[in-house]
Amino acid sequence: HSAIEDGNAAVYDAAHRRRGMANGLAYHFVIGNGRDSPEGAIEIGPRWLRQLDGGHVRAEEFNRRGIGICLVGNFERRAPSERQLASL
């Protein structure tokens, strides 16, 4: 989860670039929660389109072998929506 209630792939891409990530968005996919993108909408990131390793965890081994999927929301405060889970 994104740990915040707002955002979408474009917002997170800009934030990751500001943090110095040359390839931007750390995830391959972002699933919206209805605020900045439709609820359950799957946004396909450039890492998937260009078949790049993820940047979503500190362990490079997992970034090389895993697919990064971020559900927008803070799941310490509320559960993911039914639409988000269906998209996942």
C-alpha positions in Angstrom: 0.0 0.0 0.0 1.1 3.6 -0.6 0.5 4.4 3.1 -1.2 7.7 2.1 -4.8 8.2 0.8 -3.9 10.4 -2.2 -1.9 9.8 -5.3 -1.7 7.9 -8.6 1.1 6.6 -10.9 2.0 10.2 -12.1 2.1 11.6 -8.6 4.3 8.7 -7.3 6.5 8.9 -10.4 7.3 12.6 -9.7 7.9 11.9 -6.1 10.3 9.0 -6.9 12.2 11.1 -9.4 12.6 13.8 -6.8 14.1 11.2 -4.5 16.7 10.4 -7.2 15.2 7.3 -8.8 16.4 7.6 -12.4 13.6 5.3 -13.7 10.9 7.1 -11.7 7.9 5.1 -10.5 9.2 2.3 -8.4 6.2 0.0 -9.2 5.1 -1.8 -12.3 1.4 -1.2 -11.5 -0.6 1.2 -9.3 -4.2 0.4 -8.4 -6.3 3.5 -7.6 -8.6 4.1 -4.7 -11.0 6.6 -6.3 -9.3 9.8 -5.3 -6.7 10.6 -7.9 -7.5 7.7 -10.2 -10.7 5.7 -10.5 -11.3 3.1 -7.8 -9.8 -0.2 -8.9 -8.2 1.3 -12.0 -4.9 -0.4 -12.9 -2.3 2.1 -14.0 0.5 0.5 -16.0 3.9 2.0 -15.2 6.9 2.5 -17.4 8.8 -0.2 -15.6 6.3 -2.8 -16.9 6.2 -1.3 -20.4 10.0 -1.3 -20.6 10.4 -4.5 -18.7 12.7 -2.9 -16.1 13.4 -4.2 -12.6 11.3 -2.8 -9.9 12.5 -0.3 -7.4 9.9 -1.0 -4.7 12.0 -2.9 -2.1 15.6 -2.4 -0.8 16.6 -5.9 -1.7 17.7 -5.9 -5.3 17.1 -9.7 -5.6 13.4 -9.1 -5.0 13.3 -6.1 -7.4 14.9 -8.3 -10.1 12.4 -11.2 -9.7 9.3 -9.5 -8.4 6.5 -7.3 -9.8 5.8 -4.2 -7.9 2.1 -3.5 -7.4 1.0 -0.6 -5.2 -2.5 -0.2 -4.0 -3.3 3.5 -3.1 -4.3 3.9 0.5 -3.3 3.6 4.1 -4.3 0.1 5.1 -3.3 0.7 8.7 -6.4 2.9 8.8 -8.7 1.1 6.4 -8.8 -2.1 4.3 -8.4 -2.0 0.6 -11.7 -1.6 -1.3 -13.4 -4.5 -3.0 -12.6 -3.0 -6.4 -8.9 -2.7 -5.5 -8.8 -6.3 -4.4 -10.7 -7.5 -7.5 -8.1 -5.6 -9.7 -5.2 -7.0 -7.8 
